Amino acid sequence: MTLGNELGRGGEGAVFDVVGQPDAVAKIYLKPPSAQHAAKLSAMAGMATPPLLKIAAWPTGTLRDPSGTVVGFTMPKVGGHEPVFKLYGPKLRMQQFPTADWRFLIHAAANAARSFSTVHAAGLVIGDVNHGNLVVGQDATVRMIDCDSFQVTRGGKTWFCEVGVGTHQPPEMQGRSSFAGVVRTPNQDSFGLAVIIFQLLCIARHPFAGRYKGAGEPPSIEDAIQASRYAYSRNRSRTAMEPPPGSLPIDALTPTIQDLFEKAFDPGSVRGGRPDANRWVTALGELASDLRVCGANGGHYYRKGLSACPWCAIENASGITLFPVVFRPGASVGATGMAALWQEVSKVPDPPPVGQCPPPPGAALTPSPPAQALAGVGGSLKTAAWASVGASVLATLIIAPPDLRALMVPAIGVIVFVIHRNGGAALQNPFRQRLVEVKRDWETLQRAWSAPVPGPTVAEIRAGLQRIKAQHDVLPDERARRLQKLNEQRRQKQLEDHLDRFSLANAKIPGIGPTRVATLASHGIDTASDIIRHRLLAVPGFGPATVSKLLAWRQSHEMTFRFDPNRGVSPSEIAVVERDIATQRTKLEREVAAGLTRLRAAVAAHTARRQALEGRAAELLPQFAQALADAAVVPEDRTTHKRLLAMSGAAAALAVVTGIGGPSSSPGHNPPPVATSRPAAPMAMPSPPPPPPPPAQQIQTARPAPVERSPQMAEPARPVQPWRTEPVEAPPLVPGPSLPPVLNPASAASGPGDVEHVTMRQAANVRSAANGNSAVVRTAPSGVRLRVFARAGGWVQVGEGEPWGWVYSGLVDAIP
């Protein structure tokens, strides 16, 4: 076999083209392999199958020198592929995969899982899973290289994988000084596969690199793996880790993928149960079918379940472009643009002002017929009431005894004052009550009229829209300023581009191995341009000595930079500016569109409020005027005059009783006592009282029947004895709290079995005691037949089977 051009060289050997075999390459070891390794290569060549050759640089035959010693092997040529770590981070990805978006990374992750599935189906174990032995093509296909390190079993013999990169080894493989003789399992490969998928989906972040919240020094990636400190775990109280700044939120992934990561990195997965490659293929396919494009940047794709694009948030916070910028020049809201939107804003008219609340009615209307009728009745009742009061005063002055007259006249005056003041005219007069209600409604209308409009006013919304439009109008100037700044910073940009070509993954820096490279990548440090002192010192585990080595490495590449004055601004940098301006333009136009909706709603609400207030005022004004007219002609309530009539009648009756109710000439006669507001002094009687008048006579009058005076009444006064008769068979009388001190049991019996009955002349209130101020217990209807249980003054205790209460005797008629 004739070797062609050398394609690459490493610490173990070099790879050459094979003359005459364009699809094959030859790997020649710098030092001949051991007999054991040579036997492994021969076994692998015998296991070559089409599926393996499709996804891996699998040995197809061994190469020997003239002495028969194995010096290398042949394998399929893998061209146009880059190591997978160049697809992780945004800077290397923009260089090696300039058109790759998140869909591309998801597809590459699924292809990586398919390649693992093919290897495991062949009974092989990769063992040394790392970001260097997987390469990705521009079509997202994934191939495996360095396959001669795999764990191979054939013919009952096993050749072990004796190497491994700690950043991708599971917890049970951490802390080993050697992997010689260690049997690997597909479950351990599944851990490394989960790490690679995580790095592809989460822009180079390592799942075990984050912010440590526990005690002591932050753990390295290997220490975090050994302790199962998954930085994005739901159980952060156990892991004491949180994601690093600028990370993709784990919720940006589907719940299924989140669950798979939890299972892959769970401490219990050491015994088995890590998701295999086929489960990852299915889950990644679901994620790929659940994406939407960002409205601000067509290069951003994210899960449909999210409310906003997470890539925009990360780019805005970090200032780093994660994916190619895709925008439509001049794109705007709904293909309308600011000009069309502002034309719609200008068409919205300002609503007319509400104005002042109209004054209450000045002139009253003609009183309504019900008010006029009630006014006539009320006038007659008023005249009768005050005439009755005058008559009662006159009767007191003429008839009442001198010693009682001095008390009764002032008492009548006080009672008239109290009744007139507390008669409740404003509360019980329906027309006055209507006036109160209308006044209350009018005051409510006045408060609503002067109350501030809730929410922003039309003027405030217009002012806000004006400010947004002003920001939109200066966007062209902002674009020109930023492009001019790019032109002025060409030297700095060329230097950054120059340094970005030097990847840390390919660097040979003492003390900076794969583990430290992975740690730096998890903090967004991938190339020489990212080597900045303050950023390095913020990475856990990087002290001044290590930072100095990295800064020296960067400086060595800075010395090779040469500025090209003829080189213009990078198209990718111009695209970033165009993207930002387009995003801002779209955002402002959306704000104006939303503000236009609010403006229309505010105008409609203002108009509706004005119409409602004016309509309510037009409704209340005539009601207010009518209520004023009706209340004016019915100034007082009839209840007051009825109470005055009742009081004056009682006062007149008291005057008559006290004035003419002296002792009779007949022996044994004693008139029944009259209940007053205060007990009268006892009168001297010469002889036992005569029998009381018949019940019918008592009921037909409102007071006890007068008796003839006898000469003995001039004798000295003696205490009055209660008027006693034979009791009737009725329940005992229980007096109320204001019951007069002397009661006359009702009796017109001619024999022990006779009972007196009356009928109600009209419906009347039945009270708990024999006075007009006691509580009303019920209402007796007109014409009802009731039994009489007792009498007291001008009151009768009535009921049916048992006493109900007391009614005024003038409201009942005796039944013969």
C-alpha positions in Angstrom: 0.0 0.0 0.0 1.3 3.4 -1.0 0.7 6.3 1.4 -0.3 9.7 0.1 -0.4 13.1 1.8 -0.4 13.3 5.6 -3.8 14.5 6.8 -3.1 14.9 10.5 -0.8 13.9 13.4 -1.2 13.3 17.1 0.7 11.9 20.0 0.1 8.3 19.0 0.4 8.4 15.2 -0.3 10.1 11.9 -3.0 9.7 9.3 -2.3 9.5 5.5 -4.2 9.3 2.3 -4.0 6.0 0.5 -3.0 6.2 -3.1 -5.7 4.7 -5.3 -8.2 4.5 -2.5 -9.9 7.9 -2.2 -12.4 6.6 0.5 -9.8 5.1 2.7 -7.0 6.4 5.0 -4.2 4.8 6.9 -3.2 5.4 10.5 0.5 4.7 11.1 1.7 4.5 14.7 4.8 6.4 15.6 5.7 3.5 17.8 4.7 -0.1 16.8 1.8 -1.2 19.0 2.0 -4.1 21.5 1.2 -7.6 20.5 -2.0 -7.3 22.5 -3.1 -4.2 20.7 -2.2 -5.7 17.4 -4.4 -8.6 18.1 -7.2 -6.2 19.0 -6.9 -4.4 15.7 -7.1 -7.8 13.8 -10.2 -8.7 15.8 -11.8 -5.4 15.1 -11.1 -5.7 11.4 -12.9 -9.0 11.4 -15.9 -7.4 13.1 -16.4 -4.7 10.4 -20.0 -4.4 9.2 -21.7 -1.9 7.0 -23.6 -0.2 9.9 -20.3 0.2 11.8 -18.4 1.5 8.8 -21.2 4.0 8.2 -20.9 5.7 11.6 -17.3 5.0 12.6 -13.7 5.1 11.4 -13.6 1.4 12.0 -10.5 -0.7 11.2 -10.9 -2.6 7.9 -7.4 -4.2 7.9 -4.0 -4.1 9.6 -0.8 -2.7 8.0 2.5 -4.6 8.5 6.0 -3.8 7.6 8.2 -6.2 5.6 9.0 -8.0 8.8 5.3 -8.7 9.5 5.1 -6.4 12.4 1.8 -4.5 12.7 2.5 -0.8 12.2 -1.0 0.6 11.6 -4.4 -0.1 10.0 -6.7 1.2 7.4 -10.2 2.7 7.9 -12.9 4.6 6.0 -12.0 8.2 5.3 -14.0 10.7 7.3 -13.9 14.1 5.5 -15.6 17.4 6.0 -16.2 16.7 9.7 -15.2 18.7 12.8 -14.9 17.7 16.4 -18.2 18.0 18.2 -16.8 20.6 20.7 -16.6 23.0 17.8 -20.4 22.8 17.5 -21.0 23.4 21.2 -19.9 27.0 21.8 -21.2 29.9 19.8 -17.9 31.3 18.6 -16.4 28.1 17.2 -19.8 27.2 15.8 -20.1 30.5 13.9 -16.7 29.8 12.4 -17.1 26.1 11.6 -20.9 25.9 11.2 -22.0 29.4 10.2 -25.5 28.5 9.3 -26.2 26.1 12.2 -29.2 27.0 14.4 -30.7 25.1 17.4 -32.5 22.7 15.1 -29.1 21.7 13.7 -27.8 21.0 17.2 -30.8 18.9 18.1 -30.4 16.9 14.9 -26.7 16.4 15.6 -27.5 15.2 19.1 -30.0 12.7 17.8 -27.4 11.4 15.3 -24.9 11.0 18.1 -27.4 8.9 20.0 -27.9 6.8 16.8 -24.2 6.2 16.5 -24.1 5.0 20.2 -27.0 2.7 19.5 -25.2 1.1 16.5 -22.0 0.5 18.6 -23.9 -1.1 21.4 -26.0 -3.2 19.0 -22.7 -4.7 17.8 -21.7 -5.7 21.3 -19.1 -3.0 21.7 -18.5 -0.5 24.5 -17.0 2.9 23.7 -15.5 3.4 27.1 -13.6 6.6 26.4 -16.6 8.9 25.5 -15.4 12.4 25.0 -15.9 15.5 22.8 -12.8 14.6 20.8 -13.8 11.2 19.4 -17.1 12.4 17.9 -17.0 14.5 14.7 -19.9 16.3 13.0 -20.4 17.1 9.3 -22.0 20.1 7.7 -25.1 18.0 7.3 -25.2 17.1 11.0 -24.1 13.5 10.5 -22.0 12.2 13.3 -19.0 9.8 12.9 -16.8 8.2 15.6 -13.0 8.3 15.4 -10.2 6.7 17.5 -12.2 3.5 17.6 -9.2 1.4 18.4 -9.7 2.4 22.1 -13.1 0.8 22.3 -13.7 -2.2 24.5 -14.0 -5.2 22.2 -15.0 -8.7 22.9 -14.6 -11.5 20.3 -14.1 -15.2 20.5 -14.4 -15.2 24.2 -11.6 -12.6 24.7 -12.0 -9.0 25.8 -9.8 -6.1 25.0 -10.4 -3.3 27.5 -10.6 0.4 27.0 -7.7 1.7 29.2 -8.2 5.5 28.7 -10.9 7.9 29.6 -11.6 11.7 29.9 -12.9 12.5 33.4 -15.4 15.1 32.2 -17.4 12.4 30.5 -16.9 9.5 32.8 -19.7 8.4 35.2 -19.4 8.7 39.0 -18.3 5.1 39.4 -15.4 5.6 37.1 -14.1 8.8 38.8 -11.0 8.8 41.0 -9.2 5.9 39.3 -5.5 6.1 38.6 -5.8 3.5 35.7 -8.6 1.9 33.7 -6.5 -1.2 32.9 -8.5 -4.4 33.3 -11.8 -2.4 34.1 -14.8 -3.8 32.4 -17.0 -1.1 30.9 -20.7 -1.3 30.3 -23.2 0.4 27.9 -24.8 2.0 31.0 -21.6 3.9 31.6 -21.5 5.0 27.9 -25.0 6.3 28.4 -23.6 8.7 31.0 -21.1 10.2 28.5 -23.8 10.3 25.8 -26.1 12.3 28.2 -23.2 14.8 28.8 -22.6 15.3 25.1 -26.3 15.8 24.4 -26.5 18.3 27.2 -23.6 20.3 25.8 -25.1 20.3 22.3 -28.5 21.5 23.5 -27.2 24.0 26.2 -24.5 25.9 24.2 -21.4 24.1 25.6 -22.5 24.2 29.3 -21.4 21.1 31.2 -24.2 19.6 33.3 -21.9 19.4 36.3 -20.3 22.9 36.1 -22.3 25.6 37.9 -22.4 27.8 41.0 -21.6 25.9 44.2 -23.8 26.8 47.2 -22.3 24.5 49.7 -19.5 24.9 52.2 -15.9 24.8 51.3 -14.2 25.3 47.9 -16.2 24.8 44.7 -15.8 21.3 43.4 -14.1 20.5 40.0 -16.2 18.9 37.3 -14.8 15.5 38.2 -15.6 16.0 41.9 -19.1 17.2 41.1 -19.7 14.1 38.9 -18.4 11.8 41.6 -20.8 13.5 44.1 -23.7 13.5 41.5 -24.0 17.3 41.8 -26.0 17.8 38.7 -26.1 21.7 38.5 -29.6 21.8 36.9 -31.2 19.2 39.2 -34.6 19.7 40.6 -33.2 18.5 44.0 -30.8 21.4 44.5 -30.9 21.0 48.3 -28.9 17.8 47.8 -26.7 18.9 45.0 -26.0 22.4 46.4 -25.5 23.6 42.8 -27.2 26.1 40.6 -26.8 26.7 36.8 -24.1 29.3 35.9 -25.0 32.7 34.6 -26.1 33.0 31.0 -27.3 29.4 30.8 -30.2 28.1 28.9 -33.1 27.6 31.4 -33.7 23.9 31.8 -37.4 24.6 31.2 -36.5 25.4 27.6 -36.3 21.7 27.1 -39.3 19.4 27.0 -40.3 17.7 30.2 -39.4 14.4 28.8 -35.8 15.5 28.1 -35.6 17.1 31.6 -36.6 13.7 33.1 -34.0 11.9 31.0 -31.2 14.1 32.3 -32.4 13.6 35.9 -32.3 9.8 35.4 -28.9 9.9 33.6 -27.3 11.9 36.4 -29.1 10.5 39.4 -27.0 8.7 42.1 -29.1 5.6 41.7 -28.2 5.3 38.0 -24.8 3.9 39.0 -26.5 0.5 39.4 -28.2 0.8 36.0 -31.2 2.5 34.4 -29.6 5.4 32.6 -31.5 6.3 29.5 -30.1 4.4 26.5 -29.4 5.8 23.1 -32.8 4.8 21.6 -34.7 6.7 24.3 -32.7 9.8 23.5 -33.4 9.4 19.8 -37.2 9.4 20.5 -37.1 12.3 22.9 -34.9 14.5 20.7 -37.3 13.8 17.8 -40.2 15.1 19.9 -38.2 18.2 20.7 -37.4 18.9 17.1 -41.1 18.7 16.2 -42.1 21.1 19.0 -40.2 24.2 17.9 -41.3 27.7 16.8 -39.3 30.5 15.2 -38.6 33.7 17.1 -40.5 36.7 15.8 -37.6 39.0 16.4 -34.8 36.9 15.0 -35.5 34.2 12.4 -32.3 32.4 13.4 -33.8 31.6 16.9 -35.9 28.5 17.4 -37.3 27.5 20.8 -39.9 25.3 22.3 -43.6 26.2 21.7 -44.5 25.9 25.3 -42.3 29.0 26.2 -43.8 32.5 26.4 -40.7 34.2 25.1 -37.5 33.4 23.2 -34.8 32.3 25.6 -32.0 32.9 23.1 -32.9 36.6 22.8 -32.7 37.0 26.6 -29.3 35.3 26.7 -27.9 37.4 23.8 -29.2 40.6 25.3 -27.7 39.8 28.7 -24.3 38.6 27.4 -23.9 40.6 24.2 -22.8 37.4 22.4 -24.4 36.2 19.2 -25.4 32.6 19.7 -26.9 31.7 16.3 -26.9 33.2 12.8 -28.9 36.4 12.5 -31.9 36.0 10.2 -34.1 39.0 9.7 -36.3 40.4 7.0 -35.3 44.0 6.2 -38.3 46.3 6.7 -40.3 43.7 8.5 -43.0 45.2 10.8 -46.1 44.4 12.6 -48.7 42.6 10.4 -47.0 44.1 7.3 -48.4 47.5 8.2 -45.5 49.4 9.6 -45.4 52.5 11.7 -46.7 54.8 9.0 -50.0 52.9 8.7 -50.3 52.4 12.5 -49.8 56.1 13.1 -52.4 57.0 10.5 -54.9 54.8 12.5 -53.9 56.6 15.7 -54.5 60.0 14.1 -58.0 58.9 13.0 -59.1 58.3 16.6 -60.9 61.5 17.7 -60.7 63.0 21.2 -64.0 62.6 23.0 -65.9 65.8 24.1 -65.4 66.8 27.7 -68.0 65.7 30.3 -68.6 69.3 31.5 -70.1 70.4 34.8 -72.9 68.6 36.6 -76.2 70.5 36.1 -77.6 72.3 39.1 -80.5 70.8 41.1 -84.0 72.0 40.0 -84.8 75.6 41.0 -88.6 75.8 40.5 -90.9 73.1 41.8 -93.6 71.4 39.7 -97.3 71.1 40.4 -97.9 68.6 43.2 -99.1 65.2 42.1 -102.7 64.2 42.7 -101.8 61.7 45.5 -99.8 64.4 47.3 -102.7 66.9 46.9 -105.2 64.4 48.3 -102.9 63.5 51.2 -102.4 67.2 51.8 -106.1 67.8 52.1 -106.6 64.9 54.5 -103.6 66.0 56.4 -104.8 69.6 56.6 -108.1 68.5 58.1 -106.4 66.2 60.5 -104.0 68.9 61.5 -106.8 71.3 62.2 -108.7 68.7 64.2 -105.5 67.8 66.1 -104.7 71.3 67.2 -108.4 72.0 68.0 -108.5 68.9 70.1 -105.3 70.0 72.0 -106.9 73.4 72.7 -110.1 71.7 73.8 -108.2 69.5 76.2 -106.4 72.4 77.7 -109.7 74.3 78.1 -111.3 71.3 79.7 -108.5 70.9 82.1 -108.7 74.5 83.1 -112.5 74.4 83.6 -113.2 70.9 84.9 -110.1 69.4 86.5 -109.5 70.0 90.2 -107.2 72.9 91.1 -104.6 70.6 92.6 -104.4 68.5 89.3 -104.8 71.5 87.0 -101.4 72.9 87.8 -99.8 69.6 86.8 -101.9 68.7 83.7 -101.5 72.0 81.8 -97.6 71.9 81.7 -97.7 68.1 81.2 -100.0 68.6 78.1 -97.5 71.2 76.8 -94.5 69.0 77.2 -96.3 66.0 75.6 -97.4 68.1 72.6 -93.8 69.3 72.2 -92.3 65.8 72.3 -94.9 64.4 69.9 -94.5 67.2 67.5 -90.7 67.0 67.6 -90.4 63.2 67.4 -93.4 62.4 65.3 -91.2 61.0 62.6 -92.6 63.1 59.8 -89.5 62.9 57.6 -89.3 59.2 58.1 -93.0 58.2 57.7 -94.3 60.7 55.2 -93.9 58.9 51.9 -93.4 62.1 49.9 -90.8 63.4 52.3 -89.1 60.0 52.2 -89.2 60.1 48.4 -87.5 63.5 48.5 -84.8 62.1 50.8 -84.1 59.2 48.3 -84.0 61.6 45.3 -81.6 63.9 47.1 -79.4 60.9 48.0 -79.4 59.8 44.3 -78.5 63.3 43.2 -75.6 63.5 45.6 -74.3 60.1 44.3 -74.5 61.5 40.8 -72.6 64.6 41.7 -69.8 62.5 43.3 -69.6 60.3 40.2 -69.5 63.4 38.0 -66.6 64.9 39.8 -64.7 61.6 40.4 -61.5 61.0 38.4 -61.7 58.7 35.4 -60.2 55.3 36.3 -57.1 54.3 34.4 -55.0 56.4 32.0 -56.8 59.2 30.3 -57.0 59.6 26.5 -54.4 62.4 26.7 -52.0 60.2 28.7 -52.3 57.3 26.2 -51.7 59.7 23.3 -48.6 61.1 25.0 -47.2 57.6 25.5 -47.8 56.8 21.9 -46.0 59.9 20.9 -42.9 58.9 22.9 -42.9 55.4 21.3 -43.1 56.9 17.8 -40.2 59.3 18.7 -38.0 56.3 19.5 -39.1 54.6 16.3 -38.2 57.7 14.3 -34.6 57.8 15.5 -33.9 54.1 14.6 -32.3 55.0 11.2 -29.9 57.3 13.0 -29.1 54.6 15.6 -28.3 52.2 12.8 -26.0 54.6 11.0 -24.2 55.4 14.3 -23.6 51.7 15.1 -22.3 50.9 11.6 -20.0 53.8 11.8 -18.7 52.6 15.1 -18.0 49.2 13.6 -16.0 50.8 10.9 -14.0 52.7 13.5 -13.4 49.5 15.5 -12.2 47.4 12.6 -8.8 46.9 14.1 -10.3 45.5 17.4 -12.7 43.3 15.5 -10.0 42.0 13.3 -7.9 41.2 16.4 -10.9 39.3 17.9 -11.4 37.4 14.7 -7.8 36.5 14.7 -7.8 35.3 18.3 -11.1 33.3 17.8 -9.2 31.1 15.4 -7.2 29.7 18.3 -9.3 27.2 20.2 -8.5 26.1 23.8 -9.5 22.6 22.9 -6.6 22.4 20.4 -4.2 24.4 22.6 -1.1 22.8 24.2 -0.9 24.8 27.5 0.8 23.2 30.5 -1.6 22.3 33.2 -4.7 22.9 31.0 -6.0 19.5 30.1 -9.4 18.4 28.8 -11.1 18.8 32.2 -10.1 22.5 32.5 -11.0 23.1 28.9 -14.5 21.7 29.6 -14.8 23.9 32.7 -13.8 27.0 30.7 -16.3 26.1 27.9 -19.1 25.8 30.5 -18.4 29.5 31.4 -18.4 30.6 27.7 -14.6 30.7 27.3 -13.7 28.8 24.1 -11.0 30.8 22.2 -8.0 33.0 22.8 -10.3 36.1 22.5 -12.2 34.9 25.6 -9.1 34.9 27.7 -9.7 38.0 29.9 -8.4 38.1 33.4 -11.6 39.0 35.2 -13.5 36.3 33.4 -10.9 33.7 34.2 -10.8 34.6 37.9 -14.6 34.1 38.1 -14.3 30.4 37.0 -14.1 28.1 40.1 -10.7 26.5 40.5 -8.7 29.0 38.4 -6.2 30.8 40.5 -3.5 33.4 39.5 -1.0 30.9 38.4 -3.3 29.2 35.9 -4.7 32.5 34.7 -1.2 33.7 34.0 -0.5 30.7 31.8 -3.7 31.4 29.8 -3.0 35.1 29.4 0.5 34.3 28.2 -0.9 31.9 25.6 -3.3 34.6 24.4 -0.5 37.1 24.2 1.6 34.7 22.1 -1.2 34.7 19.5 -1.7 38.5 19.7 1.8 38.9 18.6 1.0 37.2 15.3 -1.8 39.6 14.4 -1.5 42.0 11.5 -4.1 44.7 10.8 -5.5 44.8 7.2 -6.7 48.3 6.5 -8.3 47.1 3.2 -10.6 44.7 5.0 -14.0 46.0 5.7 -16.5 45.3 8.5 -17.4 41.6 8.8 -20.8 40.8 7.3 -21.7 38.9 10.5 -21.2 42.1 12.5 -23.3 44.1 10.2 -26.0 41.4 10.5 -25.9 41.8 14.3 -26.6 45.5 13.9 -29.4 45.0 11.4 -30.9 42.3 13.7 -30.9 44.6 16.7 -32.5 47.5 14.7 -35.1 45.2 13.2 -35.9 43.8 16.6 -36.3 47.2 18.2 -38.4 48.4 15.3 -40.7 45.4 15.6 -41.0 45.9 19.4 -41.9 49.6 19.0 -44.5 48.9 16.3 -46.1 46.3 18.5 -46.3 48.7 21.4 -48.0 51.3 19.2 -50.4 48.6 18.0 -51.3 47.7 21.6 -51.5 51.4 22.5 -53.9 52.0 19.6 -56.2 49.4 21.1 -56.0 51.0 24.5 -56.7 54.5 22.9 -59.8 53.3 21.2 -61.0 51.6 24.4 -60.4 54.7 26.4 -62.3 56.9 24.0 -65.2 54.5 24.0 -65.2 54.3 27.8 -65.0 58.1 28.1 -68.0 58.5 25.7 -70.0 55.9 27.5 -69.3 57.5 30.9 -70.4 60.9 29.7 -73.6 59.5 28.1 -74.4 57.6 31.3 -73.9 60.6 33.5 -75.9 62.9 31.3 -78.7 60.3 31.0 -78.8 59.8 34.7 -79.0 63.6 35.3 -81.9 63.9 32.7 -83.7 61.1 34.6 -83.2 62.5 38.1 -84.0 66.2 37.4 -87.8 65.8 36.9 -88.0 63.3 39.7 -86.2 65.8 42.0 -88.5 68.7 41.0 -91.6 66.5 41.5 -90.4 65.3 44.9 -89.8 68.9 46.0 -93.4 69.9 44.9 -95.0 66.9 46.7 -93.0 67.3 49.9 -93.9 71.0 50.1 -97.7 70.4 50.2 -97.4 67.6 52.7 -95.2 69.1 55.4 -96.0 66.8 58.2 -96.9 63.2 58.8 -100.4 62.2 59.8 -99.0 60.1 62.6 -98.1 63.2 64.5 -101.6 64.6 64.3 -103.1 61.3 65.3 -100.9 61.1 68.3 -102.0 64.7 69.2 -105.6 63.7 68.9 -105.1 60.7 71.1 -103.2 62.7 73.7 -105.8 65.5 73.8 -108.6 63.0 74.1 -106.9 61.3 77.0 -106.2 64.6 78.7 -109.8 65.7 78.3 -111.0 62.4 79.7 -108.7 62.7 82.6 -109.9 66.2 83.3 -113.6 65.1 83.1 -113.0 62.1 85.3 -111.0 64.0 87.9 -113.4 66.9 87.8 -116.8 65.2 88.0 -115.9 61.7 89.3 -116.4 62.6 93.1 -118.3 60.3 95.6 -122.0 59.4 94.9 -124.9 60.1 97.3 -125.7 56.4 97.3 -124.0 54.5 100.0 -121.2 52.0 99.0 -120.6 53.7 95.6 -116.9 54.0 94.5 -116.1 55.0 90.9 -113.5 53.1 89.1 -110.0 54.7 89.1 -108.6 56.3 86.1 -105.0 55.4 85.0 -102.7 58.4 84.3 -99.1 58.8 83.6 -98.6 59.3 87.4 -100.9 57.9 90.2 -103.5 60.4 91.5 -103.8 61.0 95.2 -106.4 58.8 96.8 -109.8 60.4 97.4 -111.9 60.0 100.6 -115.1 57.9 100.2 -117.8 57.9 102.8 -119.2 54.4 102.2 -118.5 51.2 100.2 -118.8 51.7 96.4 -122.0 50.8 94.5 -121.9 48.0 91.9 -120.2 49.0 88.6 -122.3 50.0 85.7 -123.2 47.3 83.1 -120.3 46.3 80.8 -122.2 47.5 77.7 -122.3 51.0 79.1 -118.6 50.9 79.9 -117.7 49.8 76.4 -119.8 52.3 74.7 -118.0 55.2 76.3 -114.3 56.0 76.3 -114.2 56.6 80.0 -116.2 55.4 83.2 -119.8 56.6 83.4 -120.3 59.6 85.7 -122.0 59.0 89.0 -124.2 61.3 91.0 -122.6 63.3 93.8 -123.8 62.7 97.3 -123.4 65.0 100.3 -121.1 62.6 101.9 -118.4 63.4 99.3 -117.7 66.5 101.3 -116.4 64.5 104.2 -112.7 64.1 104.8 -110.9 62.0 102.3 -110.2 58.3 103.0 -108.1 55.8 101.1 -109.9 54.4 98.1 -110.5 50.7 98.2 -110.1 48.7 95.1 -113.3 48.0 93.2 -113.9 44.3 93.8 -116.4 42.1 92.0 -116.8 38.4 91.7 -114.0 37.1 89.4 -114.9 35.5 86.1 -113.5 32.1 85.0 -110.5 33.4 82.9 -106.7 33.2 83.0 -105.1 35.5 85.6 -104.1 38.9 84.3 -100.3 39.5 84.1 -99.7 43.3 84.0 -97.1 44.8 81.7 -94.3 47.1 83.0 -96.5 50.2 82.5 -99.8 48.7 83.7 -101.8 51.1 85.9 -101.7 50.2 89.6 -105.4 49.4 89.8 -107.3 47.0 87.5 -111.1 46.4 87.3 -111.8 42.8 86.4 -114.4 42.8 83.6 -117.7 41.5 84.9 -121.3 41.9 83.8 -122.2 38.5 85.0 -125.6 37.8 86.3 -124.4 34.4 87.3 -121.1 32.5 87.7 -121.1 31.2 84.1 -121.6 34.5 82.2 -118.6 35.8 80.1 -118.5 39.3 78.4 -117.7 39.6 74.7 -117.0 42.5 72.3 -116.5 43.0 68.6 -113.7 45.2 67.0 -115.2 48.3 65.5 -112.1 48.6 63.2 -108.7 47.0 62.9 -106.5 48.1 65.8 -103.2 47.3 67.5 -103.2 45.0 70.5 -100.6 46.2 73.0 -98.8 44.4 75.8 -100.0 46.9 78.5 -102.9 49.3 79.1 -101.2 52.4 77.6 -100.4 53.7 74.1 -96.6 53.5 74.5 -96.4 49.8 75.2 -95.3 47.3 72.6 -97.7 46.1 69.9 -98.1 42.3 70.1 -100.5 41.8 67.2 -103.3 43.5 65.2 -107.0 42.6 65.8 -108.9 42.7 62.5 -112.2 44.6 62.1 -115.4 42.8 63.2 -113.7 40.0 65.1 -115.5 38.7 68.2 -113.3 38.7 71.3 -113.6 37.9 75.0 -113.0 40.5 77.7 -110.7 39.5 80.5 -110.1 42.8 82.3 -110.4 46.6 82.1 -108.0 49.3 83.2 -108.9 53.0 82.7 -110.0 53.4 79.1 -108.4 50.0 78.0 -109.8 46.5 77.7 -107.9 43.3 77.9 -109.2 41.1 75.1 -108.5 37.7 73.5 -110.0 34.3 72.6 -109.0 31.3 74.6 -106.4 33.4 76.5 -105.6 37.1 76.7 -104.0 38.7 73.6 -103.3 42.1 75.1 -104.9 45.6 75.5 -107.0 47.7 73.1 -108.5 51.1 73.6 -112.1 50.8 74.7 -113.3 53.3 72.1 -112.4 50.8 69.3 -114.7 48.0 70.5 -118.5 47.5 70.7 -120.2 45.4 73.4 -122.1 42.3 72.5 -125.5 42.2 74.4 
